């Protein structure tokens, strides 16, 4: 997975770029990746979540917006990225975990 979070000089999230963006917005159009600027094909102002959100809340946001990854932002700065894979792992842990101890 290619994922790049782009930010301003102050560290604020301004866009997100994925491998899919590169394939569909650059390569499939015959553009030269060495000459295209990220700002020209990034998704600006992406949907983001707080570290305080529950896994279920984030999964619902991702489903609602049809996205597979979501930046986690605290005080305006990116502190992580939550992915659909993370949801899958979480579900497996809950499914197989023995919480009786």
C-alpha positions as CSV (number, residue, x, y, z in Angstrom):
1,X,0.0,0.0,0.0
2,X,1.3,3.4,-1.0
3,X,0.0,6.1,1.3
4,X,1.3,9.6,1.6
5,X,-0.1,12.2,3.9
6,X,0.7,15.7,2.7
7,X,0.9,18.6,5.0
8,X,1.7,22.3,5.1
9,X,4.8,23.7,6.7
10,X,2.9,23.8,10.0
11,X,2.2,20.1,9.9
12,X,-1.5,20.4,9.2
13,X,-3.2,17.8,7.1
14,X,-4.1,19.1,3.6
15,X,-4.5,16.0,1.5
16,X,-4.0,12.3,1.1
17,X,-2.5,10.3,-1.7
18,X,-2.8,6.5,-2.2
19,X,-1.5,4.0,-4.7
20,X,-4.9,4.0,-6.3
21,X,-4.7,7.8,-6.8
22,X,-1.3,7.4,-8.5
23,X,-2.7,4.6,-10.8
24,X,-6.0,6.3,-11.7
25,X,-5.0,10.0,-11.8
26,X,-1.5,9.8,-13.0
27,X,-0.3,6.6,-14.7
28,X,-3.6,5.7,-16.4
29,X,-3.6,9.2,-18.0
30,X,-0.1,8.8,-19.3
31,X,1.3,11.5,-17.1
32,X,4.9,11.5,-16.1
33,X,5.1,10.8,-12.3
34,X,8.4,12.6,-12.0
35,X,6.7,15.8,-13.3
36,X,3.3,15.7,-11.6
37,X,3.0,17.5,-8.3
38,X,1.2,15.7,-5.4
39,X,-1.1,18.7,-5.0
40,X,-2.4,18.0,-8.5
41,X,-3.8,14.6,-7.8
42,X,-4.2,14.3,-4.0
43,X,-7.5,14.1,-2.3
44,X,-7.7,17.5,-0.6
45,X,-9.2,17.9,2.9
46,X,-9.6,14.2,3.5
47,X,-12.1,12.8,6.0
48,X,-10.2,12.3,9.3
49,X,-10.9,11.1,12.8
50,X,-9.8,11.7,16.4
51,X,-7.8,9.2,18.5
52,X,-10.7,9.4,20.9
53,X,-13.1,7.7,18.4
54,X,-14.0,4.0,19.0
55,X,-13.1,1.4,16.4
56,X,-16.8,1.1,15.6
57,X,-17.2,4.9,15.1
58,X,-14.2,5.0,12.7
59,X,-15.5,1.9,10.8
60,X,-18.8,3.6,10.3
61,X,-17.2,6.8,9.0
62,X,-15.0,4.7,6.6
63,X,-18.1,2.8,5.4
64,X,-20.2,6.0,5.0
65,X,-17.5,7.6,2.8
66,X,-16.3,4.5,1.0
67,X,-12.7,4.9,2.2
68,X,-10.1,2.2,3.2
69,X,-7.9,4.5,5.3
70,X,-8.4,7.5,7.5
71,X,-5.9,9.9,9.0
72,X,-6.0,10.1,12.8
73,X,-5.7,13.8,13.8
74,X,-5.0,15.3,17.2
75,X,-4.7,19.0,17.8
76,X,-4.6,19.5,14.0
77,X,-1.6,17.2,13.5
78,X,-1.6,13.7,12.0
79,X,-0.8,11.1,14.7
80,X,-1.6,8.0,12.7
81,X,-3.6,6.3,10.0
82,X,-6.4,3.8,10.6
83,X,-7.1,1.3,7.9
84,X,-9.7,-1.3,6.9
85,X,-7.1,-3.9,7.8
86,X,-7.1,-2.5,11.3
87,X,-10.8,-3.1,11.5
88,X,-10.4,-6.7,10.3
89,X,-7.7,-7.4,12.8
90,X,-9.8,-5.9,15.6
91,X,-12.8,-8.0,14.6
92,X,-10.6,-11.2,14.7
93,X,-9.2,-10.3,18.1
94,X,-12.7,-9.8,19.5
95,X,-14.0,-12.9,17.8
96,X,-11.3,-15.2,19.2
97,X,-10.3,-13.5,22.4
98,X,-11.1,-15.1,25.7
99,X,-12.1,-12.3,28.0
100,X,-13.1,-14.6,30.9
101,X,-9.8,-14.2,32.7
